[in-house]
Amino acid sequence: MVYRGRFAPSPTGPLHAGSILTAVASYLDAKANAGTWLVRIEDLDPPRIQPGAEKAILEALEAYGLESDEPIIRQSQRLEIYQEHLDRLIANDLAYRCSCSRSELKARMALTEYDRFCLNHPPADGTQTGVRVVGGASPSFSDKVQGPQAAETVSDFIVLRRDGLFAYQLAVVVDDELQLINSVVRGKDLLNETSKQIVLQQKLSFSQHKNYAHLPLILAKDGQKLSKQTLAQPVSTSLDHIRESLTNTFGKLALNPPKDLIYNDIIDIYRWGIEQWKLSKLPTDLKV
């Protein structure tokens, strides 16, 4: 199997130390396996997109020497593709329109297991609805960092929001399939989403032979995930900072870089990282 991986940032702000760790780890894993590494811009949620964020992200990746091996795709340009797959799900009775709000679902589930109210009582025509996929059994799988993950039953989940925007779950599953992604290296915060994505792969008759590796998160001193929401600082693109950032990132990825690695060219720094790369060495979580 020829390795194909990806880094898929959302343009909701510039790259920070946590996103650079994910980008670098996914790149090292691809190159250590003689694979292809792609960049995909996940810009499905216009209200959250920050003006200029995509440009800043791509410029930072270029400065870090992280170049996509194939043309970059943007989810905002693929809405017709997602609609085609959504229509398939609905036509095959694998998804249904749902008008329930989060509060309504929460109230119902507090009393009993969700009873698929909108599946059994379809909303009236003209009602603002989203679309839910009928859940199901997700098999166990072994994550290359987090270890064995038990099989679970996945409840029905949203693939089209009530505001008409496609949900992350549908877009990421469709894009990974069409881009032939077979190795997913991403943050541990997305580990709980994997079972839903496997169920959706099953519903769409997609390939389910993917390797998953959910990376340790960089945590702030208060224990929160380092993110744009916690005001994580954007990375600098000066050459000296990039060298320092890469060697620090290698340290967080348990590669134990030598002190003098920081003085090397970026290409040589990556070459060293690729030679030393081992997913099995990674810890669970990190501190800044």
DODO-901975 format. One record per residue (C-alpha): residue number from 1; residue in one letter; y, z, x. Coordinates in nm, 4 decimals. Each point is the difference from the previous one (the first is absolute). Layout:
N
<site><i>NUM</i><aa>A</aa><y>Y</y><z>Z</z><x>X</x></site>
...
% end
This chain:
288
<site><i>1</i><aa>M</aa><y>0.0000</y><z>0.0000</z><x>0.0000</x></site>
<site><i>2</i><aa>V</aa><y>0.3358</y><z>-0.1047</z><x>0.1454</x></site>
<site><i>3</i><aa>Y</aa><y>0.2396</y><z>0.2929</z><x>-0.0189</x></site>
<site><i>4</i><aa>R</aa><y>0.3076</y><z>-0.0464</z><x>-0.2227</x></site>
<site><i>5</i><aa>G</aa><y>0.2466</y><z>0.2847</z><x>-0.0431</x></site>
<site><i>6</i><aa>R</aa><y>0.3565</y><z>0.0449</z><x>-0.1172</x></site>
<site><i>7</i><aa>F</aa><y>0.3127</y><z>0.2162</z><x>0.0010</x></site>
<site><i>8</i><aa>A</aa><y>0.1750</y><z>0.0004</z><x>-0.3370</x></site>
<site><i>9</i><aa>P</aa><y>0.3350</y><z>0.1818</z><x>-0.0076</x></site>
<site><i>10</i><aa>S</aa><y>0.2213</y><z>0.0339</z><x>-0.3059</x></site>
<site><i>11</i><aa>P</aa><y>0.3695</y><z>-0.0834</z><x>0.0575</x></site>
<site><i>12</i><aa>T</aa><y>0.1227</y><z>0.3324</z><x>-0.1357</x></site>
<site><i>13</i><aa>G</aa><y>0.1558</y><z>0.0945</z><x>0.3319</x></site>
<site><i>14</i><aa>P</aa><y>-0.0333</y><z>-0.0579</z><x>0.3762</x></site>
<site><i>15</i><aa>L</aa><y>-0.3112</y><z>0.0787</z><x>0.2014</x></site>
<site><i>16</i><aa>H</aa><y>-0.0350</y><z>0.3583</z><x>0.1201</x></site>
<site><i>17</i><aa>A</aa><y>-0.2472</y><z>0.1757</z><x>0.2312</x></site>
<site><i>18</i><aa>G</aa><y>-0.2658</y><z>0.0203</z><x>-0.2718</x></site>
<site><i>19</i><aa>S</aa><y>0.0135</y><z>-0.3687</z><x>-0.0867</x></site>
<site><i>20</i><aa>I</aa><y>0.0026</y><z>-0.0979</z><x>0.3684</x></site>
<site><i>21</i><aa>L</aa><y>-0.3139</y><z>0.2086</z><x>0.0507</x></site>
<site><i>22</i><aa>T</aa><y>-0.1708</y><z>-0.1934</z><x>-0.2820</x></site>
<site><i>23</i><aa>A</aa><y>0.1212</y><z>-0.3363</z><x>0.1297</x></site>
<site><i>24</i><aa>V</aa><y>-0.1076</y><z>0.0727</z><x>0.3577</x></site>
<site><i>25</i><aa>A</aa><y>-0.3391</y><z>0.1446</z><x>-0.1006</x></site>
<site><i>26</i><aa>S</aa><y>-0.0817</y><z>-0.2929</z><x>-0.2272</x></site>
<site><i>27</i><aa>Y</aa><y>0.1075</y><z>-0.2425</z><x>0.2744</x></site>
<site><i>28</i><aa>L</aa><y>-0.2067</y><z>0.1740</z><x>0.2688</x></site>
<site><i>29</i><aa>D</aa><y>-0.3050</y><z>0.0104</z><x>-0.2245</x></site>
<site><i>30</i><aa>A</aa><y>0.0296</y><z>-0.3716</z><x>-0.0755</x></site>
<site><i>31</i><aa>K</aa><y>0.0489</y><z>-0.1028</z><x>0.3613</x></site>
<site><i>32</i><aa>A</aa><y>-0.2697</y><z>0.2349</z><x>0.1335</x></site>
<site><i>33</i><aa>N</aa><y>-0.2376</y><z>-0.1813</z><x>-0.2364</x></site>
<site><i>34</i><aa>A</aa><y>0.1250</y><z>-0.3489</z><x>0.0994</x></site>
<site><i>35</i><aa>G</aa><y>0.1398</y><z>-0.0339</z><x>-0.3496</x></site>
<site><i>36</i><aa>T</aa><y>0.2925</y><z>-0.1370</z><x>-0.1966</x></site>
<site><i>37</i><aa>W</aa><y>0.2941</y><z>0.2264</z><x>-0.0905</x></site>
<site><i>38</i><aa>L</aa><y>0.2309</y><z>-0.0906</z><x>-0.2884</x></site>
<site><i>39</i><aa>V</aa><y>0.3299</y><z>0.1299</z><x>-0.1350</x></site>
<site><i>40</i><aa>R</aa><y>0.0544</y><z>0.0097</z><x>-0.3765</x></site>
<site><i>41</i><aa>I</aa><y>0.3203</y><z>0.1121</z><x>-0.1717</x></site>
<site><i>42</i><aa>E</aa><y>-0.0809</y><z>0.2046</z><x>-0.3110</x></site>
<site><i>43</i><aa>D</aa><y>0.3220</y><z>-0.0478</z><x>-0.1966</x></site>
<site><i>44</i><aa>L</aa><y>-0.1255</y><z>0.0345</z><x>-0.3577</x></site>
<site><i>45</i><aa>D</aa><y>0.2385</y><z>0.2760</z><x>-0.1081</x></site>
<site><i>46</i><aa>P</aa><y>0.3603</y><z>-0.1345</z><x>-0.0023</x></site>
<site><i>47</i><aa>P</aa><y>0.1635</y><z>0.3320</z><x>-0.1020</x></site>
<site><i>48</i><aa>R</aa><y>-0.1336</y><z>0.1620</z><x>0.3193</x></site>
<site><i>49</i><aa>I</aa><y>0.0808</y><z>-0.2829</z><x>0.2411</x></site>
<site><i>50</i><aa>Q</aa><y>0.2911</y><z>0.0670</z><x>0.2347</x></site>
<site><i>51</i><aa>P</aa><y>0.2266</y><z>-0.2922</z><x>0.0916</x></site>
<site><i>52</i><aa>G</aa><y>-0.0661</y><z>-0.1086</z><x>0.3567</x></site>
<site><i>53</i><aa>A</aa><y>-0.3192</y><z>0.2076</z><x>0.0328</x></site>
<site><i>54</i><aa>E</aa><y>-0.2350</y><z>-0.2972</z><x>0.0374</x></site>
<site><i>55</i><aa>K</aa><y>0.2190</y><z>-0.1519</z><x>0.2726</x></site>
<site><i>56</i><aa>A</aa><y>0.0112</y><z>0.3346</z><x>0.1814</x></site>
<site><i>57</i><aa>I</aa><y>-0.3782</y><z>0.0405</z><x>-0.0247</x></site>
<site><i>58</i><aa>L</aa><y>-0.0739</y><z>-0.3472</z><x>0.1348</x></site>
<site><i>59</i><aa>E</aa><y>0.2527</y><z>0.0369</z><x>0.2809</x></site>
<site><i>60</i><aa>A</aa><y>-0.1549</y><z>0.3326</z><x>0.0991</x></site>
<site><i>61</i><aa>L</aa><y>-0.3511</y><z>-0.1477</z><x>-0.0004</x></site>
<site><i>62</i><aa>E</aa><y>0.1204</y><z>-0.2889</z><x>0.2156</x></site>
<site><i>63</i><aa>A</aa><y>0.1690</y><z>0.2386</z><x>0.2426</x></site>
<site><i>64</i><aa>Y</aa><y>-0.3240</y><z>0.1995</z><x>0.0226</x></site>
<site><i>65</i><aa>G</aa><y>-0.1957</y><z>-0.3166</z><x>0.0788</x></site>
<site><i>66</i><aa>L</aa><y>-0.1916</y><z>0.0188</z><x>-0.3268</x></site>
<site><i>67</i><aa>E</aa><y>-0.0215</y><z>-0.3595</z><x>-0.1171</x></site>
<site><i>68</i><aa>S</aa><y>-0.2021</y><z>-0.1154</z><x>-0.2993</x></site>
<site><i>69</i><aa>D</aa><y>-0.2740</y><z>-0.2471</z><x>0.0921</x></site>
<site><i>70</i><aa>E</aa><y>0.0653</y><z>-0.1962</z><x>-0.3197</x></site>
<site><i>71</i><aa>P</aa><y>0.3099</y><z>-0.0649</z><x>-0.2144</x></site>
<site><i>72</i><aa>I</aa><y>0.1342</y><z>0.3094</z><x>-0.1735</x></site>
<site><i>73</i><aa>I</aa><y>-0.0493</y><z>0.0132</z><x>-0.3761</x></site>
<site><i>74</i><aa>R</aa><y>0.2167</y><z>0.1852</z><x>-0.2512</x></site>
<site><i>75</i><aa>Q</aa><y>-0.1442</y><z>0.1403</z><x>-0.3197</x></site>
<site><i>76</i><aa>S</aa><y>0.3148</y><z>-0.0848</z><x>-0.1955</x></site>
<site><i>77</i><aa>Q</aa><y>-0.0871</y><z>-0.3685</z><x>0.0521</x></site>
<site><i>78</i><aa>R</aa><y>-0.3554</y><z>0.0382</z><x>-0.1334</x></site>
<site><i>79</i><aa>L</aa><y>0.0579</y><z>0.1194</z><x>-0.3576</x></site>
<site><i>80</i><aa>E</aa><y>-0.1750</y><z>-0.2999</z><x>-0.1558</x></site>
<site><i>81</i><aa>I</aa><y>-0.3113</y><z>0.0774</z><x>0.2049</x></site>
<site><i>82</i><aa>Y</aa><y>-0.0045</y><z>0.3612</z><x>-0.1209</x></site>
<site><i>83</i><aa>Q</aa><y>0.0518</y><z>-0.1174</z><x>-0.3580</x></site>
<site><i>84</i><aa>E</aa><y>-0.3020</y><z>-0.2313</z><x>0.0255</x></site>
<site><i>85</i><aa>H</aa><y>-0.2217</y><z>0.2878</z><x>0.1069</x></site>
<site><i>86</i><aa>L</aa><y>0.1451</y><z>0.2309</z><x>-0.2625</x></site>
<site><i>87</i><aa>D</aa><y>-0.0741</y><z>-0.2603</z><x>-0.2675</x></site>
<site><i>88</i><aa>R</aa><y>-0.3597</y><z>-0.0185</z><x>0.1246</x></site>
<site><i>89</i><aa>L</aa><y>-0.0411</y><z>0.3744</z><x>-0.0360</x></site>
<site><i>90</i><aa>I</aa><y>0.1387</y><z>-0.0006</z><x>-0.3545</x></site>
<site><i>91</i><aa>A</aa><y>-0.2020</y><z>-0.3069</z><x>-0.1050</x></site>
<site><i>92</i><aa>N</aa><y>-0.3205</y><z>0.1673</z><x>0.1203</x></site>
<site><i>93</i><aa>D</aa><y>0.0803</y><z>0.3287</z><x>-0.1800</x></site>
<site><i>94</i><aa>L</aa><y>0.0373</y><z>0.1761</z><x>0.3335</x></site>
<site><i>95</i><aa>A</aa><y>0.3612</y><z>0.0994</z><x>-0.0673</x></site>
<site><i>96</i><aa>Y</aa><y>0.2087</y><z>0.0791</z><x>-0.3067</x></site>
<site><i>97</i><aa>R</aa><y>0.3616</y><z>0.0437</z><x>-0.1094</x></site>
<site><i>98</i><aa>C</aa><y>0.1174</y><z>0.3605</z><x>-0.0008</x></site>
<site><i>99</i><aa>S</aa><y>0.3243</y><z>0.1456</z><x>-0.1350</x></site>
<site><i>100</i><aa>C</aa><y>-0.0670</y><z>0.3604</z><x>0.1064</x></site>
<site><i>101</i><aa>S</aa><y>0.2594</y><z>0.1711</z><x>0.2157</x></site>
<site><i>102</i><aa>R</aa><y>-0.0997</y><z>0.2266</z><x>0.2873</x></site>
<site><i>103</i><aa>S</aa><y>0.0918</y><z>0.3074</z><x>-0.2042</x></site>
<site><i>104</i><aa>E</aa><y>-0.2151</y><z>-0.1167</z><x>-0.2916</x></site>
<site><i>105</i><aa>L</aa><y>-0.2956</y><z>-0.0602</z><x>0.2278</x></site>
<site><i>106</i><aa>K</aa><y>0.0472</y><z>0.3368</z><x>0.1680</x></site>
<site><i>107</i><aa>A</aa><y>0.0111</y><z>0.1774</z><x>-0.3352</x></site>
<site><i>108</i><aa>R</aa><y>-0.3113</y><z>-0.1772</z><x>-0.1235</x></site>
<site><i>109</i><aa>M</aa><y>-0.1943</y><z>0.0663</z><x>0.3183</x></site>
<site><i>110</i><aa>A</aa><y>0.0916</y><z>0.3688</z><x>-0.0192</x></site>
<site><i>111</i><aa>L</aa><y>-0.2010</y><z>0.0171</z><x>-0.3230</x></site>
<site><i>112</i><aa>T</aa><y>-0.2883</y><z>-0.2285</z><x>0.0842</x></site>
<site><i>113</i><aa>E</aa><y>-0.1052</y><z>-0.2770</z><x>0.2326</x></site>
<site><i>114</i><aa>Y</aa><y>0.2144</y><z>-0.3076</z><x>-0.0595</x></site>
<site><i>115</i><aa>D</aa><y>-0.1464</y><z>-0.1756</z><x>-0.3043</x></site>
<site><i>116</i><aa>R</aa><y>0.1426</y><z>-0.3487</z><x>0.0581</x></site>
<site><i>117</i><aa>F</aa><y>0.2229</y><z>0.0343</z><x>-0.3032</x></site>
<site><i>118</i><aa>C</aa><y>0.1714</y><z>-0.3355</z><x>0.0503</x></site>
<site><i>119</i><aa>L</aa><y>-0.3309</y><z>-0.1752</z><x>0.0594</x></site>
<site><i>120</i><aa>N</aa><y>-0.1261</y><z>0.1247</z><x>-0.3347</x></site>
<site><i>121</i><aa>H</aa><y>0.3401</y><z>-0.0263</z><x>-0.1738</x></site>
<site><i>122</i><aa>P</aa><y>0.1765</y><z>-0.3063</z><x>0.1452</x></site>
<site><i>123</i><aa>P</aa><y>0.3810</y><z>0.0289</z><x>0.0015</x></site>
<site><i>124</i><aa>A</aa><y>0.1835</y><z>-0.2037</z><x>-0.2611</x></site>
<site><i>125</i><aa>D</aa><y>0.1407</y><z>-0.3369</z><x>0.0999</x></site>
<site><i>126</i><aa>G</aa><y>0.3463</y><z>0.0375</z><x>0.1462</x></site>
<site><i>127</i><aa>T</aa><y>-0.0729</y><z>0.3459</z><x>0.1397</x></site>
<site><i>128</i><aa>Q</aa><y>0.0955</y><z>0.0463</z><x>0.3648</x></site>
<site><i>129</i><aa>T</aa><y>-0.3282</y><z>0.0424</z><x>0.1848</x></site>
<site><i>130</i><aa>G</aa><y>-0.1562</y><z>0.0038</z><x>0.3383</x></site>
<site><i>131</i><aa>V</aa><y>-0.3564</y><z>-0.1020</z><x>0.0776</x></site>
<site><i>132</i><aa>R</aa><y>-0.2827</y><z>0.2322</z><x>0.1035</x></site>
<site><i>133</i><aa>V</aa><y>-0.3239</y><z>-0.0931</z><x>0.1682</x></site>
<site><i>134</i><aa>V</aa><y>-0.3136</y><z>0.1510</z><x>-0.1473</x></site>
<site><i>135</i><aa>G</aa><y>-0.1170</y><z>0.2441</z><x>0.2655</x></site>
<site><i>136</i><aa>G</aa><y>-0.3526</y><z>0.0447</z><x>0.1255</x></site>
<site><i>137</i><aa>A</aa><y>-0.2268</y><z>0.1207</z><x>0.2762</x></site>
<site><i>138</i><aa>S</aa><y>0.1253</y><z>-0.0384</z><x>0.3554</x></site>
<site><i>139</i><aa>P</aa><y>-0.2728</y><z>0.0207</z><x>0.2650</x></site>
<site><i>140</i><aa>S</aa><y>0.0058</y><z>0.2315</z><x>0.2969</x></site>
<site><i>141</i><aa>F</aa><y>0.1342</y><z>-0.1432</z><x>0.3242</x></site>
<site><i>142</i><aa>S</aa><y>0.0469</y><z>0.1146</z><x>0.3547</x></site>
<site><i>143</i><aa>D</aa><y>0.3562</y><z>0.0085</z><x>0.1277</x></site>
<site><i>144</i><aa>K</aa><y>0.0195</y><z>-0.0625</z><x>0.3745</x></site>
<site><i>145</i><aa>V</aa><y>0.2440</y><z>0.2872</z><x>0.0475</x></site>
<site><i>146</i><aa>Q</aa><y>-0.0410</y><z>0.2347</z><x>-0.2953</x></site>
<site><i>147</i><aa>G</aa><y>-0.3787</y><z>-0.0258</z><x>-0.0210</x></site>
<site><i>148</i><aa>P</aa><y>-0.2319</y><z>-0.0319</z><x>-0.3029</x></site>
<site><i>149</i><aa>Q</aa><y>0.1710</y><z>-0.0290</z><x>-0.3380</x></site>
<site><i>150</i><aa>A</aa><y>-0.2024</y><z>0.0923</z><x>-0.3072</x></site>
<site><i>151</i><aa>A</aa><y>-0.0602</y><z>-0.2331</z><x>-0.2919</x></site>
<site><i>152</i><aa>E</aa><y>0.2250</y><z>0.0698</z><x>-0.2960</x></site>
<site><i>153</i><aa>T</aa><y>0.0783</y><z>-0.1091</z><x>-0.3520</x></site>
<site><i>154</i><aa>V</aa><y>0.3444</y><z>-0.1577</z><x>-0.0179</x></site>
<site><i>155</i><aa>S</aa><y>0.2073</y><z>0.0430</z><x>-0.3164</x></site>
<site><i>156</i><aa>D</aa><y>0.1860</y><z>-0.2949</z><x>-0.1513</x></site>
<site><i>157</i><aa>F</aa><y>0.3067</y><z>-0.0829</z><x>0.2086</x></site>
<site><i>158</i><aa>I</aa><y>0.3135</y><z>-0.2101</z><x>-0.0239</x></site>
<site><i>159</i><aa>V</aa><y>0.0128</y><z>-0.3533</z><x>0.1431</x></site>
<site><i>160</i><aa>L</aa><y>0.3134</y><z>-0.1110</z><x>-0.1877</x></site>
<site><i>161</i><aa>R</aa><y>0.2768</y><z>0.2508</z><x>-0.0655</x></site>
<site><i>162</i><aa>R</aa><y>0.1794</y><z>0.0313</z><x>-0.3306</x></site>
<site><i>163</i><aa>D</aa><y>0.3151</y><z>-0.1374</z><x>0.1660</x></site>
<site><i>164</i><aa>G</aa><y>-0.1889</y><z>-0.3238</z><x>0.0707</x></site>
<site><i>165</i><aa>L</aa><y>-0.0518</y><z>0.0560</z><x>0.3731</x></site>
<site><i>166</i><aa>F</aa><y>-0.3426</y><z>-0.0507</z><x>0.1539</x></site>
<site><i>167</i><aa>A</aa><y>-0.1497</y><z>0.3189</z><x>0.1369</x></site>
<site><i>168</i><aa>Y</aa><y>-0.0889</y><z>0.0496</z><x>0.3656</x></site>
<site><i>169</i><aa>Q</aa><y>-0.3726</y><z>0.0209</z><x>-0.0758</x></site>
<site><i>170</i><aa>L</aa><y>-0.0262</y><z>-0.3517</z><x>-0.1406</x></site>
<site><i>171</i><aa>A</aa><y>0.2194</y><z>-0.1668</z><x>0.2617</x></site>
<site><i>172</i><aa>V</aa><y>-0.1650</y><z>0.1620</z><x>0.3015</x></site>
<site><i>173</i><aa>V</aa><y>-0.3525</y><z>-0.0791</z><x>-0.1198</x></site>
<site><i>174</i><aa>V</aa><y>0.0848</y><z>-0.3634</z><x>-0.0771</x></site>
<site><i>175</i><aa>D</aa><y>0.1900</y><z>-0.0517</z><x>0.3255</x></site>
<site><i>176</i><aa>D</aa><y>-0.2693</y><z>0.1581</z><x>0.2154</x></site>
<site><i>177</i><aa>E</aa><y>-0.2592</y><z>-0.2265</z><x>-0.1609</x></site>
<site><i>178</i><aa>L</aa><y>0.2008</y><z>-0.3199</z><x>0.0312</x></site>
<site><i>179</i><aa>Q</aa><y>0.1004</y><z>0.0793</z><x>0.3584</x></site>
<site><i>180</i><aa>L</aa><y>-0.3651</y><z>0.0762</z><x>0.0844</x></site>
<site><i>181</i><aa>I</aa><y>0.0870</y><z>0.3518</z><x>0.1151</x></site>
<site><i>182</i><aa>N</aa><y>-0.3162</y><z>0.1876</z><x>0.0910</x></site>
<site><i>183</i><aa>S</aa><y>0.1398</y><z>0.2926</z><x>0.2000</x></site>
<site><i>184</i><aa>V</aa><y>0.2613</y><z>0.2269</z><x>-0.1566</x></site>
<site><i>185</i><aa>V</aa><y>0.1779</y><z>0.2394</z><x>0.2364</x></site>
<site><i>186</i><aa>R</aa><y>0.2678</y><z>0.2049</z><x>-0.1772</x></site>
<site><i>187</i><aa>G</aa><y>0.1287</y><z>0.3545</z><x>-0.0566</x></site>
<site><i>188</i><aa>K</aa><y>-0.2133</y><z>0.2779</z><x>-0.1436</x></site>
<site><i>189</i><aa>D</aa><y>0.2413</y><z>0.0327</z><x>-0.2919</x></site>
<site><i>190</i><aa>L</aa><y>-0.1667</y><z>-0.3123</z><x>-0.1448</x></site>
<site><i>191</i><aa>L</aa><y>-0.3567</y><z>0.1277</z><x>0.0360</x></site>
<site><i>192</i><aa>N</aa><y>-0.0173</y><z>0.1126</z><x>-0.3643</x></site>
<site><i>193</i><aa>E</aa><y>0.1027</y><z>-0.3496</z><x>-0.1145</x></site>
<site><i>194</i><aa>T</aa><y>-0.3004</y><z>-0.1625</z><x>0.1670</x></site>
<site><i>195</i><aa>S</aa><y>-0.2469</y><z>0.0776</z><x>-0.2787</x></site>
<site><i>196</i><aa>K</aa><y>0.2278</y><z>-0.1662</z><x>-0.2561</x></site>
<site><i>197</i><aa>Q</aa><y>0.0289</y><z>-0.3051</z><x>0.2220</x></site>
<site><i>198</i><aa>I</aa><y>-0.3768</y><z>-0.0224</z><x>0.0427</x></site>
<site><i>199</i><aa>V</aa><y>-0.0432</y><z>0.0161</z><x>-0.3790</x></site>
<site><i>200</i><aa>L</aa><y>0.2567</y><z>-0.2773</z><x>-0.0399</x></site>
<site><i>201</i><aa>Q</aa><y>-0.1779</y><z>-0.2080</z><x>0.2645</x></site>
<site><i>202</i><aa>Q</aa><y>-0.3160</y><z>0.0377</z><x>-0.2095</x></site>
<site><i>203</i><aa>K</aa><y>0.1761</y><z>-0.1019</z><x>-0.3220</x></site>
<site><i>204</i><aa>L</aa><y>0.1391</y><z>-0.3126</z><x>0.1647</x></site>
<site><i>205</i><aa>S</aa><y>-0.3305</y><z>-0.0857</z><x>0.1717</x></site>
<site><i>206</i><aa>F</aa><y>0.1690</y><z>0.0253</z><x>0.3396</x></site>
<site><i>207</i><aa>S</aa><y>-0.1647</y><z>0.0752</z><x>0.3313</x></site>
<site><i>208</i><aa>Q</aa><y>-0.0491</y><z>0.3744</z><x>0.0417</x></site>
<site><i>209</i><aa>H</aa><y>-0.1083</y><z>-0.0088</z><x>0.3637</x></site>
<site><i>210</i><aa>K</aa><y>0.3109</y><z>0.1570</z><x>0.1510</x></site>
<site><i>211</i><aa>N</aa><y>0.0289</y><z>0.2526</z><x>0.2786</x></site>
<site><i>212</i><aa>Y</aa><y>0.2500</y><z>0.2759</z><x>-0.0740</x></site>
<site><i>213</i><aa>A</aa><y>0.1788</y><z>0.2218</z><x>0.2508</x></site>
<site><i>214</i><aa>H</aa><y>0.2571</y><z>0.2441</z><x>-0.1379</x></site>
<site><i>215</i><aa>L</aa><y>0.2192</y><z>0.1253</z><x>0.2802</x></site>
<site><i>216</i><aa>P</aa><y>0.1296</y><z>0.3525</z><x>0.0513</x></site>
<site><i>217</i><aa>L</aa><y>0.3483</y><z>0.0550</z><x>-0.1355</x></site>
<site><i>218</i><aa>I</aa><y>0.2943</y><z>0.1106</z><x>0.2070</x></site>
<site><i>219</i><aa>L</aa><y>0.1188</y><z>0.3171</z><x>-0.1697</x></site>
<site><i>220</i><aa>A</aa><y>0.3483</y><z>0.1445</z><x>0.0216</x></site>
<site><i>221</i><aa>K</aa><y>0.0453</y><z>0.3628</z><x>0.0992</x></site>
<site><i>222</i><aa>D</aa><y>0.0000</y><z>0.1044</z><x>-0.3667</x></site>
<site><i>223</i><aa>G</aa><y>-0.3408</y><z>-0.1625</z><x>-0.0493</x></site>
<site><i>224</i><aa>Q</aa><y>0.1325</y><z>-0.2966</z><x>-0.1989</x></site>
<site><i>225</i><aa>K</aa><y>-0.1117</y><z>-0.3518</z><x>0.0830</x></site>
<site><i>226</i><aa>L</aa><y>0.2490</y><z>-0.1705</z><x>0.2290</x></site>
<site><i>227</i><aa>S</aa><y>0.1534</y><z>-0.2712</z><x>-0.2191</x></site>
<site><i>228</i><aa>K</aa><y>0.3193</y><z>-0.1673</z><x>-0.1137</x></site>
<site><i>229</i><aa>Q</aa><y>0.0164</y><z>0.2508</z><x>-0.2851</x></site>
<site><i>230</i><aa>T</aa><y>0.0066</y><z>0.2892</z><x>0.2489</x></site>
<site><i>231</i><aa>L</aa><y>0.2815</y><z>-0.1720</z><x>0.1908</x></site>
<site><i>232</i><aa>A</aa><y>-0.2135</y><z>-0.1052</z><x>0.2962</x></site>
<site><i>233</i><aa>Q</aa><y>0.2165</y><z>-0.1590</z><x>0.2674</x></site>
<site><i>234</i><aa>P</aa><y>-0.0306</y><z>-0.3773</z><x>0.0546</x></site>
<site><i>235</i><aa>V</aa><y>-0.1476</y><z>-0.1098</z><x>0.3308</x></site>
<site><i>236</i><aa>S</aa><y>0.2302</y><z>-0.1306</z><x>0.2697</x></site>
<site><i>237</i><aa>T</aa><y>-0.0622</y><z>-0.3509</z><x>0.1314</x></site>
<site><i>238</i><aa>S</aa><y>0.1376</y><z>0.0537</z><x>0.3496</x></site>
<site><i>239</i><aa>L</aa><y>-0.2572</y><z>-0.0906</z><x>0.2661</x></site>
<site><i>240</i><aa>D</aa><y>-0.0053</y><z>0.3473</z><x>0.1562</x></site>
<site><i>241</i><aa>H</aa><y>-0.0512</y><z>0.1619</z><x>-0.3403</x></site>
<site><i>242</i><aa>I</aa><y>-0.2783</y><z>-0.2431</z><x>-0.0909</x></site>
<site><i>243</i><aa>R</aa><y>-0.1911</y><z>0.0822</z><x>0.3175</x></site>
<site><i>244</i><aa>E</aa><y>0.0420</y><z>0.3709</z><x>-0.0664</x></site>
<site><i>245</i><aa>S</aa><y>-0.0909</y><z>-0.0430</z><x>-0.3689</x></site>
<site><i>246</i><aa>L</aa><y>-0.3156</y><z>-0.1967</z><x>0.0828</x></site>
<site><i>247</i><aa>T</aa><y>-0.1253</y><z>0.2522</z><x>0.2549</x></site>
<site><i>248</i><aa>N</aa><y>0.0788</y><z>0.2884</z><x>-0.2400</x></site>
<site><i>249</i><aa>T</aa><y>-0.1841</y><z>-0.1854</z><x>-0.2761</x></site>
<site><i>250</i><aa>F</aa><y>-0.2972</y><z>-0.0546</z><x>0.2308</x></site>
<site><i>251</i><aa>G</aa><y>-0.0013</y><z>0.3753</z><x>0.0588</x></site>
<site><i>252</i><aa>K</aa><y>-0.0072</y><z>0.0712</z><x>-0.3735</x></site>
<site><i>253</i><aa>L</aa><y>-0.2885</y><z>-0.2484</z><x>-0.0266</x></site>
<site><i>254</i><aa>A</aa><y>-0.1954</y><z>0.2076</z><x>0.2545</x></site>
<site><i>255</i><aa>L</aa><y>0.0087</y><z>-0.2672</z><x>0.2721</x></site>
<site><i>256</i><aa>N</aa><y>0.1374</y><z>0.2403</z><x>0.2645</x></site>
<site><i>257</i><aa>P</aa><y>0.2347</y><z>-0.2491</z><x>0.1721</x></site>
<site><i>258</i><aa>P</aa><y>0.0878</y><z>0.0639</z><x>0.3660</x></site>
<site><i>259</i><aa>K</aa><y>0.3568</y><z>0.1128</z><x>0.0625</x></site>
<site><i>260</i><aa>D</aa><y>0.0901</y><z>-0.3134</z><x>0.1936</x></site>
<site><i>261</i><aa>L</aa><y>-0.1069</y><z>-0.2342</z><x>-0.2844</x></site>
<site><i>262</i><aa>I</aa><y>0.3531</y><z>0.0279</z><x>-0.1373</x></site>
<site><i>263</i><aa>Y</aa><y>0.1313</y><z>-0.2062</z><x>0.2932</x></site>
<site><i>264</i><aa>N</aa><y>-0.2209</y><z>-0.3015</z><x>-0.0749</x></site>
<site><i>265</i><aa>D</aa><y>0.0885</y><z>-0.3146</z><x>-0.1898</x></site>
<site><i>266</i><aa>I</aa><y>-0.0707</y><z>0.0172</z><x>-0.3728</x></site>
<site><i>267</i><aa>I</aa><y>-0.2798</y><z>-0.2578</z><x>0.0361</x></site>
<site><i>268</i><aa>D</aa><y>-0.1677</y><z>0.2153</z><x>0.2644</x></site>
<site><i>269</i><aa>I</aa><y>0.0441</y><z>0.3133</z><x>-0.2123</x></site>
<site><i>270</i><aa>Y</aa><y>-0.1823</y><z>-0.1703</z><x>-0.2869</x></site>
<site><i>271</i><aa>R</aa><y>-0.2666</y><z>-0.1341</z><x>0.2343</x></site>
<site><i>272</i><aa>W</aa><y>-0.0700</y><z>0.3553</z><x>0.1146</x></site>
<site><i>273</i><aa>G</aa><y>-0.0036</y><z>0.1247</z><x>-0.3601</x></site>
<site><i>274</i><aa>I</aa><y>-0.2426</y><z>-0.2702</z><x>-0.1135</x></site>
<site><i>275</i><aa>E</aa><y>-0.2391</y><z>0.0833</z><x>0.2853</x></site>
<site><i>276</i><aa>Q</aa><y>0.0069</y><z>0.3727</z><x>-0.0879</x></site>
<site><i>277</i><aa>W</aa><y>-0.0057</y><z>-0.0311</z><x>-0.3791</x></site>
<site><i>278</i><aa>K</aa><y>-0.2550</y><z>0.2082</z><x>-0.1946</x></site>
<site><i>279</i><aa>L</aa><y>0.0381</y><z>0.0855</z><x>-0.3677</x></site>
<site><i>280</i><aa>S</aa><y>-0.2587</y><z>0.2738</z><x>0.0376</x></site>
<site><i>281</i><aa>K</aa><y>0.2379</y><z>0.2052</z><x>0.2169</x></site>
<site><i>282</i><aa>L</aa><y>0.2712</y><z>0.0371</z><x>-0.2621</x></site>
<site><i>283</i><aa>P</aa><y>0.0886</y><z>0.3440</z><x>-0.1412</x></site>
<site><i>284</i><aa>T</aa><y>0.0569</y><z>0.0641</z><x>-0.3711</x></site>
<site><i>285</i><aa>D</aa><y>0.3722</y><z>0.0828</z><x>-0.0027</x></site>
<site><i>286</i><aa>L</aa><y>0.2883</y><z>0.0114</z><x>0.2427</x></site>
<site><i>287</i><aa>K</aa><y>0.3181</y><z>0.1991</z><x>0.0561</x></site>
<site><i>288</i><aa>V</aa><y>0.3322</y><z>-0.1382</z><x>0.1178</x></site>
% end
